[in-house]
Amino acid sequence: MTKEFRVAEFYSGIGGMHFALKQAGIDSHVVRAFDINTVANDVYKHNFPEVPVMQRSIESLPMSLFEALRADLWTMSPPCQPYTRQGLQKGSEDQRAKSFLFIIDLLARVQRKPTYLLMENVAGFEKSDTRALLLRQLVRVGYRFEEYLLNPLQLCYPNSRTRYYLLAKLDAEPRECSDNEEFPPQFSHSVAGIDLIPPAADAQGHVDFEKGVWHHDEVRQVKEFMQNLSSEDIEHYRLSPKVLERHGYVYDVVTPEARRTCCFTKGYTHYAEGTGSILQLQGVVGKDEMTIENTRYFTPREVANLMGFPADFSFPENTSIKQGYRLLGNSLSVSIVSTLMDYLVRRM
Ligand SMILES: C[S@@+](CC[C@H](N)C(=O)[O-])C[C@H]1O[C@@H](n2cnc3c(N)ncnc32)[C@H](O)[C@@H]1O
């Protein structure tokens, strides 16, 4: 019998990492999940009742607990506000970066180090001082790492969500590394042995995910990810006449035939601009009038589908639609992460 593969899921949210692990077919045991958000934890427990969820801030936990995990893989998607364009970009000075700095420190102190690390964050993290701190620590402790900037469009999912990913494996010689050592950006937009659509690059070689990839006919159509809503259900997803009239023009509008939607964020349906696409069910965008009858929001189930969550993912009955959007907006592309996990554990 092979040794049990143990996983610790930090910042577990609604379990995007756990679903990715299952999708990658990695025979594993998630020994503990960690998150402070009670609503997210209810969703997590609803989907994975067998996993103990620790509802305490990571930086407040004792060393003995991390030692006891004896995990082979740590997955992490720390809060991204310190690094987002909307945030103040204070990086590691931001209070919300504190728990991740604690984890970086922990990597040197914990005796039973995980063989594998997988970290996800917003695009922009690669420019932060937290990245530099993390990479220096990995080098000192003996991790070999690879960094990626990837988008689910590259896997033919019609949803744009460019994210930073770090994969690390504990199989290098630890070496000294000064506090000034810099790591030039070397992000890959492709993963060895995996068929990903390359994003477009300009003459200088700068990659633009918003151009290029989504013009590919291989990208699947939005309609494959849509629910058949009853006339009763559809009422929950209508835009109000006022919103449509006043803000209709700022929305990213797509039809069922489209091959791209914008990234759904936690502010979806709350703010019109830059929080995710809306659906025009009939006619041509920009040509035919958007009416209350032919326009609606994507449902949380549809957003989950577009992010690669499997059909057996569900919300508990008492989760509101708004909470669903918030939690999904904070979560991750299960399809991209499962691709990376497969590579990390089996081939890297
Ligand atoms: C970007 S989300 C990750 C979501 C997750 N990957 C998923 O699939 O839903 C960050 C999560 O970290 C949690 N969090 C933030 N600070 C924390 C801390 N200090 N300790 C534990 N969890 C924390 C938040 O509640 C949030 O759910």
PDBQT file of the ligand as one rigid body, heavy atoms in Angstrom, charges set to zero:
ROOT
HETATM    1  C1  LIG A 401      -8.805  34.450  -1.355  1.00  0.00    +0.000 C 
HETATM    2  S1  LIG A 401      -9.809  33.652  -0.197  1.00  0.00    +0.000 S 
HETATM    3  C2  LIG A 401      -9.442  31.953  -0.500  1.00  0.00    +0.000 C 
HETATM    4  C3  LIG A 401     -10.641  31.173  -0.896  1.00  0.00    +0.000 C 
HETATM    5  C4  LIG A 401     -10.467  29.692  -1.158  1.00  0.00    +0.000 C 
HETATM    6  N1  LIG A 401      -9.311  29.337  -1.914  1.00  0.00    +0.000 N 
HETATM    7  C5  LIG A 401     -11.698  29.148  -1.827  1.00  0.00    +0.000 C 
HETATM    8  O1  LIG A 401     -11.610  28.293  -2.710  1.00  0.00    +0.000 OA
HETATM    9  O2  LIG A 401     -12.802  29.588  -1.492  1.00  0.00    +0.000 OA
HETATM   10  C6  LIG A 401      -8.977  33.980   1.316  1.00  0.00    +0.000 C 
HETATM   11  C7  LIG A 401      -9.600  33.318   2.530  1.00  0.00    +0.000 C 
HETATM   12  O3  LIG A 401      -8.718  33.505   3.638  1.00  0.00    +0.000 OA
HETATM   13  C8  LIG A 401      -9.469  33.688   4.815  1.00  0.00    +0.000 C 
HETATM   14  N2  LIG A 401      -8.584  34.368   5.767  1.00  0.00    +0.000 N 
HETATM   15  C9  LIG A 401      -8.152  35.646   5.715  1.00  0.00    +0.000 A 
HETATM   16  N3  LIG A 401      -7.307  35.907   6.721  1.00  0.00    +0.000 NA
HETATM   17  C10 LIG A 401      -7.188  34.759   7.438  1.00  0.00    +0.000 A 
HETATM   18  C11 LIG A 401      -6.443  34.399   8.608  1.00  0.00    +0.000 A 
HETATM   19  N4  LIG A 401      -5.681  35.285   9.223  1.00  0.00    +0.000 N 
HETATM   20  N5  LIG A 401      -6.551  33.141   9.065  1.00  0.00    +0.000 NA
HETATM   21  C12 LIG A 401      -7.353  32.234   8.436  1.00  0.00    +0.000 A 
HETATM   22  N6  LIG A 401      -8.073  32.521   7.326  1.00  0.00    +0.000 NA
HETATM   23  C13 LIG A 401      -7.996  33.765   6.833  1.00  0.00    +0.000 A 
HETATM   24  C14 LIG A 401     -10.678  34.478   4.340  1.00  0.00    +0.000 C 
HETATM   25  O4  LIG A 401     -11.767  34.284   5.215  1.00  0.00    +0.000 OA
HETATM   26  C15 LIG A 401     -10.925  33.912   2.957  1.00  0.00    +0.000 C 
HETATM   27  O5  LIG A 401     -11.882  32.885   2.984  1.00  0.00    +0.000 OA
ENDROOT
TORSDOF 0
